[in-house]
Amino acid sequence: MPRVVVFDRFGGPDVMHIVDEPVVEPAAGEVRVRIEAFAVNPLDLMMRSGASPAPITLPRARLGVEGTGIIDAVGPEVTGLEAGDPVVLTAVPDASVRGSYAEYTTVPASRVLARPAGLGVAAAAAIWVAYSTAYGALVEKARMRPGDYVLITAASGGVGRAATQIANQIGAVPIAVTRHAAKRDDLIAAGAAAVIATDQVDIAEAVRHHTGGAGADIVLDLVMGPGQQDLLAAARPGGTLVAAGFLDPRPTPFPGGAALAIYSYRSFEHTLDPVVVKRMAAFLNAGVRLGALSPAVDTVFTLDDVVEAHRHLEKGLHAGKKIVVTV
Ligand SMILES: NC(=O)c1ccc[n+]([C@@H]2O[C@H](COP(=O)([O-])OP(=O)(O)OC[C@H]3O[C@@H](n4cnc5c(N)ncnc54)[C@H](OP(=O)(O)O)[C@@H]3O)[C@@H](O)[C@H]2O)c1
């Protein structure tokens, strides 16, 4: 029987274990996917540890909001997909029931997309969450345009790297923020037009320097916490701040008085909308085809080492690149 990663209680990586479960026949409107690889996301750690805001049913909770594989069976009333098609799983929102940490998963057909041509299995496993989040926040929410100065926090992370590539694809100017000056060269190599290292300089002052005094048109805040005040000061009046991550667990002061459009962004608001998903898929396909978009993969683990893969992410050993597990 196919193997599935489950957890029966909340806790550290060790609560995950592998069980055999029968495959689920796809119902009307569903497809079954033979998973080839999945990526490990911060959301998975939150779900496993009990910190996720979404309700999770124990025991035998499943994990995994993205991955890639081959369609293995197609349910009634599914059109445009057939067995043998390579696909990408698009952030399965009911992850605790049918996550991608498994040899097979059965999901609504609307939750898969054709795998972008030219993308290897590991990169395909790691593309959706980071790139759909960055695209949704910057393009759909903030309406990023060519020439916009875009300040990207946690730029060395999965979403930050995707945001940098997407800004370049559009013709905007990505300014990367990191806490460590030692990451400057890596971030320039990853496509940043400029790097601001907060261990060395004041963000608002540095942004003014890089934007001819104007300030950032768009700020992508993946960190939040007290540092958001510095980002607000770095944006131009009338600019846009999109808060899409929460890496700093400290409270975020209310951004009162800021002359900006401020949005809180959760990618599910777009990934459940087929019209936006169609635009996202077209944008990602074009970017992959042109070589502008390419997920940075750190370490590739095997399914037997899934506990190690979570430890790797928890310890921050991934250097912001994606961790992938092959199945
Ligand atoms: N809105 C959504 O729908 C959505 C979707 C996906 C992810 N997210 C969220 O977006 C955030 C980023 O995700 P990711 O996958 O890109 O994470 P990641 O790859 O783990 O990014 C880590 C990077 O963030 C920086 N960082 C870590 N802790 C920090 C802190 N306390 N203060 C400032 N910077 C910190 C570090 O960069 P430096 O060491 O260079 O500073 C690190 O390289 C997470 O909060 C994640 O949950 C949201």
The ligand as an ORCA input file, in Angstrom:
! r2SCAN-3c Opt
* xyz 0 1
  N       0.840     35.080      2.797
  C       0.937     33.839      2.391
  O       0.021     33.280      1.821
  C       2.248     33.141      2.611
  C       2.646     32.105      1.769
  C       3.906     31.529      1.961
  C       4.702     31.952      3.004
  N       4.244     32.944      3.833
  C       5.056     33.445      4.951
  O       6.082     34.258      4.390
  C       7.211     34.243      5.278
  C       8.464     33.880      4.490
  O       8.342     32.531      4.044
  P       9.580     31.828      3.344
  O       9.136     30.476      2.932
  O      10.157     32.742      2.325
  O      10.559     31.700      4.586
  P      12.097     31.300      4.583
  O      12.505     30.783      3.249
  O      12.308     30.437      5.755
  O      12.786     32.762      4.791
  C      13.701     32.913      5.741
  C      14.436     34.252      5.597
  O      13.736     35.234      6.322
  C      14.639     36.001      7.078
  N      14.207     35.933      8.492
  C      13.988     34.846      9.239
  N      13.577     35.185     10.487
  C      13.549     36.528     10.510
  C      13.233     37.481     11.498
  N      12.849     37.132     12.731
  N      13.348     38.777     11.182
  C      13.732     39.143      9.952
  N      14.033     38.286      8.958
  C      13.938     36.984      9.240
  C      16.021     35.396      6.928
  O      16.745     36.253      6.084
  P      18.041     37.041      6.602
  O      18.792     36.124      7.527
  O      18.746     37.295      5.318
  O      17.543     38.271      7.271
  C      15.772     34.081      6.216
  O      16.716     33.797      5.197
  C       6.873     33.238      6.391
  O       6.360     33.950      7.506
  C       5.779     32.385      5.749
  O       4.964     31.765      6.708
  C       3.045     33.551      3.648
*
